[in-house]
Amino acid sequence: MTIAVPLDATEAADGPATIMVVDDNPTKRYVISSWLRRAGHRIVEAATGGAALHRLKDPDVDLVVLDVRLPDIGGFEVCERIKGTPATASLPVIHISATAVDVADRTQGLTRGADAYLAEPIDPGELTATVQALLRYFRARQRAEHLAGRLARLADTTLRVNRATTFRSLLLAAVTGTAEMFQRPAAVAAVTPDGQQLLAWCDGPDAAPGVRDRAHGSLLEPTDASTLYVDSAENWPFAGGTPLWVNAARSRAGRPPAHIVVPSDRLTADDANVLTQLGQAVALAIDAMRSYDEERRIALTLQRSLLPRRTPTVDGITLAVRYVPASAHAEIGGDFYELLNLDNMLIAALGDVAGHSLHAATVMAELRHVLRAYVAEGHPPDAVIGRLNTMMLRLLPDETATLCLLRIDPRTGAGYMANAGHLPPVLRTPDGRAALVAGGTPLLGIGVDRGAGTAFDLPPGATLVMVTDGLIERRHKSLSTSLEQLRRTIEHSDPDLESLCDRLLDTFVTGPIEDDIAIVAIHRLAAT
């Protein structure tokens, strides 16, 4: 970590403090106060227990010197109230007394919350030493509690940042966590995978955060993995006057850094360490999201390059296709389709490789190329399915896939289907009724006997629709229910294939797409 400017050290354990002296005797109060002032401490005075409790509502007192005998509330009770109030429970209290000096009194005072008990006559050196000892303990405890709270918020913020599914939500989680951690305004700047510079800001721990383009100012490039420096207000959405502490961090060389800024008059070494850890956590989360985005772009490019670029022309047949990749936050799937005109026969295939990753997309590419080769050799659909299954068992033993393969003669409407674990097609006859085309075998990649395919008829005016599971499968809905909804939707849709495909997407896609969607619609023209 590079420190561009010196940090304030954590407050010295023996440094000056604000001490309250509570005594109804003005002379004794003056003497004790003068001893403590000579030791460098700031003194506030109170003559009664009530006045002391009222003054302690302000959180600037570090220690209380409390007489046992007070005119309104006894010193023991005042001490109990101090220790019983969460805001002052850790405040050190020293009892002093000229009368309550026996063992029973001292025991009662310590039992009821006092941290030390001095009987008069009090030696100035002993009082000063006792104060310093208690302040060392109190400040060490304060620092430990403060740091523990910061580290707990750091862990929570790191978790929220790594759970983010979009770049904007990541920045919002980071800036909100920073504001909560340091109890002050905060801002986070980073570069998206597309090169857009974004700025997230929050005016305080209870304020609503925002995100916008960062259109002005130049930020320091870190010389190491993490650099801490003080920046000028012109680069950030904060008024001038308060130093702006910035941590610039990157996960590795060549990556754009993330910048986290906190306005603060002083930053302790503990604060700097927490800010540095937060910056590194945010930089790693951004890098992970950037790497995921790069992999997704590669997979999408691969998918699109391997899918048919155009639908074939087949006499007597019209075709419509929809291919919708999963939403940006979801993983790439292995859905694919194929449409071919071989010797005036329509070959239609729709498949889905198990898994969601770049690997699934590459397996999809292999499967599609082998499928085209076997079909080009003239094998019927069930023979193609058998050969594909053998290939997967031997060359891709850890993979599985579903595939529905059709061969349709557009002149007679005679169709032949081999379905390996895929959703059944839906056939709508010219009279408007729709039904599932039954018949199938287990998915590819399983060593079982396949059997023969299924013959069906596609009469003039009929429509056949194939879909992948990304269109209809939902976590809280059974597959049979979804298939019935698909059948009814096709049955009551417009005969036009383009309108039919749009209707299916409008009906089933109501939120973020969690899996790729492929639709192939085939219509045999009526005789003229």
HUHU-V607541 format. One record per residue. N is the residue number from 1. OMEGA is omega in radians with two decimals (* if undefined). Layout:
BEGIN
n=N omega=OMEGA
n=N omega=OMEGA
END
This chain:
BEGIN
n=1 omega=3.09
n=2 omega=3.10
n=3 omega=-3.08
n=4 omega=3.11
n=5 omega=-3.12
n=6 omega=3.09
n=7 omega=2.94
n=8 omega=3.06
n=9 omega=3.03
n=10 omega=-3.05
n=11 omega=-3.06
n=12 omega=-3.11
n=13 omega=-3.13
n=14 omega=-3.12
n=15 omega=-3.13
n=16 omega=-3.11
n=17 omega=3.02
n=18 omega=-3.04
n=19 omega=3.06
n=20 omega=3.07
n=21 omega=-3.07
n=22 omega=3.14
n=23 omega=-3.13
n=24 omega=3.10
n=25 omega=-3.06
n=26 omega=-3.13
n=27 omega=-3.14
n=28 omega=3.12
n=29 omega=-3.14
n=30 omega=-3.10
n=31 omega=-3.13
n=32 omega=3.14
n=33 omega=-3.13
n=34 omega=3.09
n=35 omega=-3.08
n=36 omega=3.09
n=37 omega=3.13
n=38 omega=3.08
n=39 omega=3.06
n=40 omega=-3.07
n=41 omega=3.02
n=42 omega=-3.03
n=43 omega=2.90
n=44 omega=-3.02
n=45 omega=3.04
n=46 omega=-3.10
n=47 omega=-3.11
n=48 omega=3.09
n=49 omega=3.13
n=50 omega=3.12
n=51 omega=3.13
n=52 omega=-3.14
n=53 omega=3.12
n=54 omega=-3.12
n=55 omega=-3.10
n=56 omega=3.04
n=57 omega=3.02
n=58 omega=-2.96
n=59 omega=-3.06
n=60 omega=-3.11
n=61 omega=-3.12
n=62 omega=-3.08
n=63 omega=-3.14
n=64 omega=2.95
n=65 omega=-2.89
n=66 omega=3.06
n=67 omega=-3.13
n=68 omega=-3.09
n=69 omega=3.10
n=70 omega=-3.01
n=71 omega=-3.07
n=72 omega=-3.14
n=73 omega=-3.14
n=74 omega=-3.12
n=75 omega=3.11
n=76 omega=-3.13
n=77 omega=3.09
n=78 omega=3.13
n=79 omega=3.12
n=80 omega=3.13
n=81 omega=3.10
n=82 omega=-3.10
n=83 omega=-3.14
n=84 omega=3.12
n=85 omega=-3.06
n=86 omega=-3.08
n=87 omega=-3.08
n=88 omega=-3.02
n=89 omega=-3.10
n=90 omega=-3.10
n=91 omega=3.12
n=92 omega=3.12
n=93 omega=3.05
n=94 omega=3.04
n=95 omega=2.98
n=96 omega=3.13
n=97 omega=3.05
n=98 omega=-3.06
n=99 omega=-3.13
n=100 omega=-2.97
n=101 omega=-3.11
n=102 omega=-3.06
n=103 omega=-3.12
n=104 omega=3.13
n=105 omega=-3.12
n=106 omega=3.12
n=107 omega=3.13
n=108 omega=-3.13
n=109 omega=-3.14
n=110 omega=3.13
n=111 omega=-3.08
n=112 omega=2.94
n=113 omega=-3.10
n=114 omega=3.13
n=115 omega=3.09
n=116 omega=-3.10
n=117 omega=-3.14
n=118 omega=3.10
n=119 omega=3.11
n=120 omega=0.07
n=121 omega=-3.09
n=122 omega=3.06
n=123 omega=-3.12
n=124 omega=-3.14
n=125 omega=3.13
n=126 omega=3.12
n=127 omega=-3.12
n=128 omega=3.14
n=129 omega=3.11
n=130 omega=3.10
n=131 omega=-3.10
n=132 omega=3.14
n=133 omega=3.14
n=134 omega=3.12
n=135 omega=3.10
n=136 omega=-3.14
n=137 omega=-3.10
n=138 omega=-3.11
n=139 omega=3.09
n=140 omega=3.11
n=141 omega=3.11
n=142 omega=-3.12
n=143 omega=-3.14
n=144 omega=3.13
n=145 omega=3.13
n=146 omega=-3.13
n=147 omega=3.11
n=148 omega=3.10
n=149 omega=3.12
n=150 omega=-3.11
n=151 omega=3.08
n=152 omega=3.10
n=153 omega=3.09
n=154 omega=3.13
n=155 omega=3.14
n=156 omega=3.14
n=157 omega=3.10
n=158 omega=3.11
n=159 omega=-3.13
n=160 omega=3.14
n=161 omega=-3.11
n=162 omega=3.06
n=163 omega=-3.07
n=164 omega=-3.12
n=165 omega=3.08
n=166 omega=-3.12
n=167 omega=-3.14
n=168 omega=3.14
n=169 omega=3.07
n=170 omega=3.14
n=171 omega=3.12
n=172 omega=3.10
n=173 omega=-3.12
n=174 omega=-3.07
n=175 omega=3.09
n=176 omega=3.12
n=177 omega=3.11
n=178 omega=3.12
n=179 omega=3.11
n=180 omega=-3.08
n=181 omega=-3.07
n=182 omega=3.10
n=183 omega=-3.14
n=184 omega=3.09
n=185 omega=-3.12
n=186 omega=3.07
n=187 omega=3.10
n=188 omega=3.10
n=189 omega=3.14
n=190 omega=-3.13
n=191 omega=-3.14
n=192 omega=3.07
n=193 omega=3.10
n=194 omega=-3.13
n=195 omega=3.13
n=196 omega=3.11
n=197 omega=-3.11
n=198 omega=3.09
n=199 omega=3.01
n=200 omega=-3.12
n=201 omega=3.13
n=202 omega=-3.06
n=203 omega=3.12
n=204 omega=-3.07
n=205 omega=-3.13
n=206 omega=-3.09
n=207 omega=3.10
n=208 omega=-3.14
n=209 omega=3.08
n=210 omega=3.11
n=211 omega=3.07
n=212 omega=3.05
n=213 omega=3.05
n=214 omega=-2.94
n=215 omega=-3.09
n=216 omega=3.07
n=217 omega=3.06
n=218 omega=-3.07
n=219 omega=-3.12
n=220 omega=3.03
n=221 omega=-3.12
n=222 omega=3.10
n=223 omega=3.09
n=224 omega=3.06
n=225 omega=-3.14
n=226 omega=3.13
n=227 omega=3.12
n=228 omega=-3.11
n=229 omega=3.07
n=230 omega=-3.07
n=231 omega=3.11
n=232 omega=-3.07
n=233 omega=-3.06
n=234 omega=-3.14
n=235 omega=-2.98
n=236 omega=-3.08
n=237 omega=3.14
n=238 omega=3.08
n=239 omega=3.13
n=240 omega=3.10
n=241 omega=3.12
n=242 omega=3.11
n=243 omega=3.13
n=244 omega=-3.14
n=245 omega=-3.06
n=246 omega=2.97
n=247 omega=3.08
n=248 omega=-3.06
n=249 omega=3.03
n=250 omega=-3.08
n=251 omega=3.13
n=252 omega=-3.10
n=253 omega=3.11
n=254 omega=3.12
n=255 omega=3.05
n=256 omega=-3.11
n=257 omega=2.95
n=258 omega=-3.13
n=259 omega=3.07
n=260 omega=-3.07
n=261 omega=3.10
n=262 omega=3.05
n=263 omega=-3.13
n=264 omega=3.08
n=265 omega=3.12
n=266 omega=3.13
n=267 omega=-3.14
n=268 omega=3.10
n=269 omega=3.09
n=270 omega=3.12
n=271 omega=-3.14
n=272 omega=3.13
n=273 omega=3.12
n=274 omega=3.13
n=275 omega=3.11
n=276 omega=3.11
n=277 omega=3.11
n=278 omega=3.13
n=279 omega=3.13
n=280 omega=3.10
n=281 omega=3.13
n=282 omega=3.13
n=283 omega=3.12
n=284 omega=3.12
n=285 omega=3.10
n=286 omega=-3.14
n=287 omega=3.10
n=288 omega=3.12
n=289 omega=3.12
n=290 omega=3.12
n=291 omega=3.10
n=292 omega=-3.13
n=293 omega=3.12
n=294 omega=3.11
n=295 omega=3.14
n=296 omega=3.13
n=297 omega=3.11
n=298 omega=-3.12
n=299 omega=3.11
n=300 omega=3.11
n=301 omega=3.12
n=302 omega=3.12
n=303 omega=-3.05
n=304 omega=3.14
n=305 omega=-3.09
n=306 omega=3.10
n=307 omega=3.13
n=308 omega=-3.13
n=309 omega=3.12
n=310 omega=3.07
n=311 omega=-3.11
n=312 omega=3.03
n=313 omega=-3.13
n=314 omega=-3.13
n=315 omega=3.08
n=316 omega=-3.10
n=317 omega=2.93
n=318 omega=-3.07
n=319 omega=3.01
n=320 omega=-3.08
n=321 omega=2.96
n=322 omega=3.03
n=323 omega=-3.08
n=324 omega=3.09
n=325 omega=3.10
n=326 omega=-3.14
n=327 omega=-3.04
n=328 omega=-3.09
n=329 omega=-3.12
n=330 omega=-3.11
n=331 omega=3.14
n=332 omega=3.10
n=333 omega=-3.11
n=334 omega=3.13
n=335 omega=3.09
n=336 omega=3.04
n=337 omega=3.11
n=338 omega=3.07
n=339 omega=-3.09
n=340 omega=2.97
n=341 omega=-3.14
n=342 omega=3.12
n=343 omega=3.13
n=344 omega=3.02
n=345 omega=3.10
n=346 omega=3.02
n=347 omega=3.14
n=348 omega=3.13
n=349 omega=3.06
n=350 omega=-3.07
n=351 omega=-3.11
n=352 omega=3.07
n=353 omega=-3.14
n=354 omega=3.10
n=355 omega=3.14
n=356 omega=-3.11
n=357 omega=3.03
n=358 omega=3.11
n=359 omega=3.12
n=360 omega=3.13
n=361 omega=3.12
n=362 omega=3.07
n=363 omega=3.08
n=364 omega=-3.14
n=365 omega=3.11
n=366 omega=-3.08
n=367 omega=-3.11
n=368 omega=-3.14
n=369 omega=3.12
n=370 omega=3.10
n=371 omega=-3.13
n=372 omega=-3.12
n=373 omega=-3.13
n=374 omega=3.12
n=375 omega=-3.14
n=376 omega=3.09
n=377 omega=3.08
n=378 omega=-3.14
n=379 omega=3.06
n=380 omega=-3.06
n=381 omega=-3.10
n=382 omega=3.09
n=383 omega=3.09
n=384 omega=3.12
n=385 omega=3.14
n=386 omega=3.14
n=387 omega=3.08
n=388 omega=-3.13
n=389 omega=3.10
n=390 omega=3.11
n=391 omega=-3.12
n=392 omega=3.13
n=393 omega=-3.08
n=394 omega=-3.01
n=395 omega=-3.14
n=396 omega=-3.00
n=397 omega=-3.11
n=398 omega=-3.05
n=399 omega=3.00
n=400 omega=3.14
n=401 omega=2.99
n=402 omega=-3.13
n=403 omega=3.00
n=404 omega=-3.05
n=405 omega=-3.10
n=406 omega=2.93
n=407 omega=-3.05
n=408 omega=3.04
n=409 omega=-3.07
n=410 omega=-3.13
n=411 omega=-3.09
n=412 omega=-3.07
n=413 omega=3.13
n=414 omega=-3.12
n=415 omega=3.10
n=416 omega=-3.04
n=417 omega=2.91
n=418 omega=-3.04
n=419 omega=-3.14
n=420 omega=3.02
n=421 omega=-3.11
n=422 omega=3.06
n=423 omega=-3.13
n=424 omega=3.05
n=425 omega=3.08
n=426 omega=-3.13
n=427 omega=3.06
n=428 omega=-3.10
n=429 omega=-3.11
n=430 omega=3.13
n=431 omega=3.06
n=432 omega=3.12
n=433 omega=-3.12
n=434 omega=3.13
n=435 omega=3.08
n=436 omega=3.05
n=437 omega=-3.04
n=438 omega=3.08
n=439 omega=-3.14
n=440 omega=3.11
n=441 omega=3.14
n=442 omega=-3.10
n=443 omega=3.14
n=444 omega=-3.14
n=445 omega=3.13
n=446 omega=-3.06
n=447 omega=3.09
n=448 omega=3.07
n=449 omega=-3.03
n=450 omega=-3.09
n=451 omega=-3.09
n=452 omega=3.10
n=453 omega=-3.07
n=454 omega=3.07
n=455 omega=3.07
n=456 omega=-3.11
n=457 omega=3.07
n=458 omega=-3.06
n=459 omega=3.08
n=460 omega=-3.12
n=461 omega=-3.13
n=462 omega=-3.14
n=463 omega=3.08
n=464 omega=-3.07
n=465 omega=3.02
n=466 omega=3.13
n=467 omega=2.98
n=468 omega=-3.03
n=469 omega=3.11
n=470 omega=-3.14
n=471 omega=-2.93
n=472 omega=-3.06
n=473 omega=3.09
n=474 omega=-3.02
n=475 omega=-3.01
n=476 omega=3.13
n=477 omega=-3.13
n=478 omega=-3.13
n=479 omega=3.14
n=480 omega=3.10
n=481 omega=-3.14
n=482 omega=3.11
n=483 omega=3.11
n=484 omega=3.08
n=485 omega=3.09
n=486 omega=-3.14
n=487 omega=-3.12
n=488 omega=-3.13
n=489 omega=3.12
n=490 omega=-3.12
n=491 omega=-3.06
n=492 omega=-3.12
n=493 omega=3.09
n=494 omega=3.13
n=495 omega=3.12
n=496 omega=-3.03
n=497 omega=3.14
n=498 omega=3.10
n=499 omega=3.12
n=500 omega=3.14
n=501 omega=3.11
n=502 omega=3.13
n=503 omega=3.12
n=504 omega=3.13
n=505 omega=3.14
n=506 omega=-3.09
n=507 omega=-2.98
n=508 omega=-3.11
n=509 omega=-3.09
n=510 omega=-3.13
n=511 omega=3.10
n=512 omega=-3.11
n=513 omega=-3.06
n=514 omega=-3.14
n=515 omega=3.10
n=516 omega=3.13
n=517 omega=3.03
n=518 omega=3.11
n=519 omega=3.02
n=520 omega=-3.14
n=521 omega=-3.08
n=522 omega=3.14
n=523 omega=3.06
n=524 omega=-3.08
n=525 omega=3.09
n=526 omega=3.13
n=527 omega=3.13
n=528 omega=*
END
